[in-house]
Amino acid sequence: MIVTTTPNIEGHTIKEYKGIVFGEVITGINVFKDIGAGLRNIFGGRSQGYEDELTEARQSALSELMERAYALGANAVVGIDVDYEILGADNGMLMVSVTGTAVII
């Protein structure tokens, strides 16, 4: 399945629009990653634990979006938009939301 942020796919014609599709993931960051990120915040550097969690959440959201597009009979998704939010009373939850338009090319 072709997935792109652009409104069209070079070399292909969109034959049919199947609808808007979404992929959402909400994940908690555990205490050990919080401790590691806190130390990185003090001493500088990248937080590998947070980066890994973000990458995994984004990939899961994209997979969910593609599954939903496939269920509609689409073979591509155009106009992908990825949003990130921090949720929860203690800001301990990460939400990744992916939106796009399922199409047949």
ROSE-4610 file (N, C-alpha, C; in Angstrom, 1 decimal, always signed):
// ROSE-4610
residu = [M/M/M/I/I/I/V/V/V/T/T/T/T/T/T/T/T/T/P/P/P/N/N/N/I/I/I/E/E/E/G/G/G/H/H/H/T/T/T/I/I/I/K/K/K/E/E/E/Y/Y/Y/K/K/K/G/G/G/I/I/I/V/V/V/F/F/F/G/G/G/E/E/E/V/V/V/I/I/I/T/T/T/G/G/G/I/I/I/N/N/N/V/V/V/F/F/F/K/K/K/D/D/D/I/I/I/G/G/G/A/A/A/G/G/G/L/L/L/R/R/R/N/N/N/I/I/I/F/F/F/G/G/G/G/G/G/R/R/R/S/S/S/Q/Q/Q/G/G/G/Y/Y/Y/E/E/E/D/D/D/E/E/E/L/L/L/T/T/T/E/E/E/A/A/A/R/R/R/Q/Q/Q/S/S/S/A/A/A/L/L/L/S/S/S/E/E/E/L/L/L/M/M/M/E/E/E/R/R/R/A/A/A/Y/Y/Y/A/A/A/L/L/L/G/G/G/A/A/A/N/N/N/A/A/A/V/V/V/V/V/V/G/G/G/I/I/I/D/D/D/V/V/V/D/D/D/Y/Y/Y/E/E/E/I/I/I/L/L/L/G/G/G/A/A/A/D/D/D/N/N/N/G/G/G/M/M/M/L/L/L/M/M/M/V/V/V/S/S/S/V/V/V/T/T/T/G/G/G/T/T/T/A/A/A/V/V/V/I/I/I/I/I/I]
num = [1/1/1/2/2/2/3/3/3/4/4/4/5/5/5/6/6/6/7/7/7/8/8/8/9/9/9/10/10/10/11/11/11/12/12/12/13/13/13/14/14/14/15/15/15/16/16/16/17/17/17/18/18/18/19/19/19/20/20/20/21/21/21/22/22/22/23/23/23/24/24/24/25/25/25/26/26/26/27/27/27/28/28/28/29/29/29/30/30/30/31/31/31/32/32/32/33/33/33/34/34/34/35/35/35/36/36/36/37/37/37/38/38/38/39/39/39/40/40/40/41/41/41/42/42/42/43/43/43/44/44/44/45/45/45/46/46/46/47/47/47/48/48/48/49/49/49/50/50/50/51/51/51/52/52/52/53/53/53/54/54/54/55/55/55/56/56/56/57/57/57/58/58/58/59/59/59/60/60/60/61/61/61/62/62/62/63/63/63/64/64/64/65/65/65/66/66/66/67/67/67/68/68/68/69/69/69/70/70/70/71/71/71/72/72/72/73/73/73/74/74/74/75/75/75/76/76/76/77/77/77/78/78/78/79/79/79/80/80/80/81/81/81/82/82/82/83/83/83/84/84/84/85/85/85/86/86/86/87/87/87/88/88/88/89/89/89/90/90/90/91/91/91/92/92/92/93/93/93/94/94/94/95/95/95/96/96/96/97/97/97/98/98/98/99/99/99/100/100/100/101/101/101/102/102/102/103/103/103/104/104/104/105/105/105]
x = [+0.9/+0.0/+0.9/+0.6/+1.3/+0.7/+1.5/+1.0/+1.9/+1.3/+2.1/+1.4/+2.2/+1.7/+1.2/+1.5/+1.1/-0.4/-1.0/-2.4/-2.6/-1.5/-1.6/-0.3/-0.3/+0.9/+1.4/+2.6/+3.2/+3.2/+2.7/+2.6/+1.4/+0.5/-0.8/-1.9/-3.1/-4.3/-5.2/-5.8/-6.7/-8.0/-8.5/-9.7/-10.9/-10.7/-11.9/-11.4/-12.2/-12.0/-12.9/-12.3/-13.0/-13.4/-12.7/-13.1/-11.9/-12.1/-11.1/-10.8/-9.6/-9.2/-8.3/-8.3/-7.6/-6.8/-5.7/-5.0/-4.6/-5.0/-4.7/-4.0/-3.1/-2.4/-2.2/-2.6/-2.3/-1.5/-0.3/+0.6/+1.1/+1.4/+1.9/+3.5/+4.1/+5.6/+5.8/+6.6/+6.9/+7.9/+7.9/+8.7/+10.2/+10.7/+12.1/+12.5/+11.6/+11.9/+11.8/+10.9/+10.8/+12.1/+12.7/+13.9/+15.0/+15.1/+16.2/+16.1/+14.8/+14.6/+14.9/+14.6/+14.9/+16.4/+17.2/+18.6/+19.1/+18.6/+19.0/+18.6/+17.5/+17.1/+18.1/+18.7/+19.6/+21.0/+21.5/+22.8/+22.9/+21.8/+21.8/+21.8/+21.5/+21.5/+20.1/+20.1/+18.8/+18.3/+17.0/+16.3/+15.9/+16.8/+16.5/+15.2/+14.9/+13.6/+12.4/+12.4/+11.3/+11.2/+12.4/+12.4/+11.9/+12.3/+11.8/+10.3/+9.8/+8.4/+7.6/+8.1/+7.5/+7.5/+8.6/+8.7/+7.7/+7.7/+6.8/+5.3/+5.0/+3.6/+3.2/+4.1/+3.9/+3.7/+4.5/+4.4/+3.1/+2.7/+1.5/+0.3/+0.3/-0.8/-0.9/+0.3/+0.3/-0.2/+0.2/-0.3/-1.8/-2.4/-3.8/-4.5/-4.0/-4.5/-4.6/-3.5/-3.4/-4.4/-4.6/-5.5/-7.0/-7.3/-8.6/-8.8/-7.8/-7.9/-8.1/-7.3/-7.5/-8.9/-9.5/-10.8/-11.8/-11.5/-12.4/-12.2/-11.2/-10.9/-9.9/-9.2/-8.2/-6.9/-6.1/-4.7/-3.7/-4.2/-3.3/-4.0/-3.1/-3.7/-2.9/-3.6/-2.9/-3.3/-2.5/-2.7/-2.5/-1.6/-1.3/-0.9/-1.5/-1.2/-0.9/+0.2/+0.5/+0.5/-0.2/-0.3/+0.2/+0.8/+1.2/+0.6/+0.2/-0.3/+0.2/+0.3/+0.6/-0.7/-1.1/-2.4/-2.1/-3.2/-3.2/-2.9/-3.4/-3.2/-1.8/-0.9/+0.6/+1.4/+0.7/+1.3/+2.1/+1.6/+2.3/+1.9/+1.0/+0.5/+0.8/+1.2/+1.5/+0.4/-0.2/-1.1/-0.5/-0.6/-0.2/-1.4/-1.8/-3.0/-2.6/-3.0/-2.6/-3.9/-4.0/-5.3/-4.9/-5.7/-5.5/-6.7/-6.6/-7.8/-7.4/-8.3/-8.1/-8.6/-7.8/-8.1/-7.7/-8.3/-7.9/-7.2/-5.9/-5.2/-5.1]
y = [-1.2/+0.0/+1.2/+2.2/+3.5/+4.4/+5.0/+6.0/+7.2/+8.4/+9.6/+10.8/+11.8/+13.1/+14.0/+13.7/+14.5/+14.2/+15.1/+14.9/+14.0/+13.7/+12.7/+11.9/+10.9/+10.1/+10.2/+10.6/+10.9/+9.6/+9.7/+8.5/+7.7/+8.1/+7.4/+8.3/+7.8/+8.6/+8.0/+8.9/+8.5/+8.2/+6.9/+6.5/+6.6/+6.4/+6.5/+6.9/+7.7/+8.1/+7.2/+6.6/+5.7/+6.3/+7.4/+8.1/+8.4/+9.1/+9.4/+8.2/+8.0/+6.9/+7.5/+6.8/+7.2/+6.1/+6.4/+5.5/+6.2/+5.7/+6.3/+5.3/+5.8/+5.1/+6.0/+5.5/+6.2/+5.2/+5.7/+4.8/+5.5/+4.8/+5.3/+5.2/+6.2/+6.2/+5.7/+4.6/+4.0/+4.8/+4.5/+5.3/+5.2/+4.1/+4.0/+4.9/+5.0/+6.0/+7.4/+7.7/+9.0/+9.4/+8.4/+8.7/+9.0/+8.1/+8.3/+9.7/+10.0/+11.3/+12.5/+12.3/+13.4/+13.6/+12.5/+12.7/+13.4/+13.0/+13.6/+15.1/+15.5/+16.8/+17.6/+17.0/+17.7/+17.8/+16.6/+16.6/+16.8/+16.8/+17.0/+15.7/+15.7/+14.5/+14.1/+13.0/+12.5/+11.5/+11.4/+10.4/+9.2/+8.2/+7.0/+6.3/+6.2/+5.6/+6.3/+7.6/+8.3/+8.3/+8.3/+8.2/+6.9/+5.8/+4.5/+4.4/+4.9/+4.9/+5.7/+6.8/+7.6/+6.9/+6.3/+5.6/+4.4/+3.7/+2.5/+3.0/+4.0/+4.5/+5.0/+5.7/+6.2/+5.1/+4.1/+2.9/+2.2/+2.0/+1.4/+2.1/+3.5/+4.3/+4.2/+4.2/+4.1/+2.7/+1.7/+0.3/+0.2/+0.8/+0.8/+1.6/+2.7/+3.5/+2.6/+2.0/+1.1/+0.0/-0.6/-1.7/-1.2/+0.0/+0.5/+0.9/+1.4/+1.8/+0.5/-0.5/-1.8/-2.4/-2.2/-2.7/-2.0/-0.8/+0.0/-0.4/-1.2/-1.5/-0.6/+0.2/+1.1/+0.4/+1.0/+0.5/+1.6/+2.7/+3.9/+4.8/+5.6/+6.6/+7.9/+9.0/+10.3/+11.3/+12.4/+13.5/+13.1/+12.2/+11.8/+13.0/+13.1/+14.1/+13.3/+13.6/+13.0/+14.0/+13.8/+14.7/+13.9/+14.7/+14.2/+15.0/+14.4/+15.1/+14.4/+15.1/+14.6/+14.7/+13.6/+13.5/+13.0/+13.1/+12.6/+13.6/+13.4/+14.3/+14.7/+13.7/+14.0/+14.0/+14.2/+14.2/+13.0/+11.8/+10.6/+9.7/+10.3/+9.5/+10.2/+9.5/+10.0/+9.5/+10.4/+10.0/+10.4/+9.4/+9.7/+9.4/+10.4/+10.3/+10.5/+9.6/+9.7/+9.7/+10.7/+10.8/+10.9/+10.4/+10.5/+10.1/+10.2/+9.8/+8.5/+7.5/+6.2/+6.3/+5.8/+6.0/+4.7/+4.6/+3.5/+4.2/+3.7/+4.3/+3.3]
z = [+0.0/+0.0/+0.0/-0.9/-0.9/+0.1/+0.9/+1.9/+1.8/+1.6/+1.4/+2.0/+2.3/+2.8/+1.7/+0.5/-0.7/-1.1/-1.7/-2.1/-3.3/-4.0/-5.1/-5.2/-6.1/-6.2/-7.6/-7.7/-9.0/-9.9/-11.1/-12.0/-11.8/-10.9/-10.7/-10.7/-11.2/-11.1/-10.1/-9.3/-8.2/-9.0/-8.9/-9.6/-8.7/-7.4/-6.5/-5.1/-4.4/-3.0/-2.2/-1.2/-0.3/+1.0/+1.4/+2.7/+3.5/+4.6/+5.5/+6.5/+6.7/+7.6/+8.7/+9.9/+11.0/+11.6/+12.3/+13.1/+14.4/+15.6/+16.8/+17.8/+18.5/+19.5/+20.7/+21.9/+23.2/+24.0/+24.4/+25.2/+26.4/+27.4/+28.6/+28.6/+29.2/+29.3/+30.7/+30.8/+32.2/+33.0/+34.3/+35.2/+34.9/+34.3/+34.0/+32.9/+31.9/+30.8/+31.3/+32.2/+32.8/+33.6/+34.3/+35.0/+34.1/+33.0/+32.0/+31.3/+31.0/+30.3/+31.3/+32.6/+33.5/+33.6/+33.6/+33.7/+32.4/+31.2/+30.0/+30.0/+30.7/+30.8/+31.6/+32.6/+33.5/+32.8/+32.3/+31.7/+30.2/+29.6/+28.1/+27.4/+26.1/+25.3/+24.9/+24.1/+23.6/+24.5/+24.6/+25.4/+24.5/+24.4/+23.6/+23.9/+25.2/+25.6/+25.1/+25.2/+24.6/+23.1/+22.5/+21.0/+20.5/+21.2/+20.8/+21.0/+22.1/+22.4/+21.3/+20.9/+19.9/+18.5/+18.2/+16.9/+16.9/+17.9/+18.0/+17.9/+18.6/+18.6/+17.2/+16.5/+15.2/+14.2/+14.3/+13.4/+13.6/+14.9/+15.2/+14.6/+14.8/+14.3/+12.7/+12.1/+10.6/+10.2/+10.9/+10.6/+10.7/+11.8/+12.0/+10.9/+10.5/+9.4/+8.1/+7.8/+6.5/+6.6/+7.8/+7.9/+7.7/+8.2/+8.0/+6.5/+5.8/+4.4/+3.6/+3.9/+3.2/+3.4/+4.6/+4.8/+4.0/+3.6/+2.7/+1.2/+0.9/-0.4/-1.1/-0.3/-0.9/-1.1/-2.0/-2.2/-2.0/-1.5/-1.2/-0.2/+0.5/+1.4/+1.1/+0.8/+0.5/+1.5/+1.5/+2.4/+3.9/+4.2/+5.6/+6.4/+7.6/+8.6/+10.0/+10.6/+11.9/+13.0/+14.0/+15.2/+16.4/+17.3/+18.6/+19.7/+20.8/+22.0/+23.2/+24.3/+25.6/+26.4/+27.0/+27.8/+29.2/+30.0/+31.3/+32.4/+33.6/+34.7/+35.0/+34.8/+35.0/+33.7/+32.6/+31.3/+31.0/+31.4/+31.3/+30.1/+29.3/+28.2/+26.9/+25.9/+24.5/+23.6/+22.8/+21.8/+20.4/+19.5/+18.1/+17.3/+16.5/+15.6/+14.2/+13.3/+11.9/+11.1/+10.2/+9.4/+7.9/+7.0/+5.6/+4.8/+3.5/+2.6/+1.9/+2.1/+1.4/+0.0/-0.9/-2.4/-3.1/-4.3/-5.2/-6.4/-6.6/-7.7/-8.9]
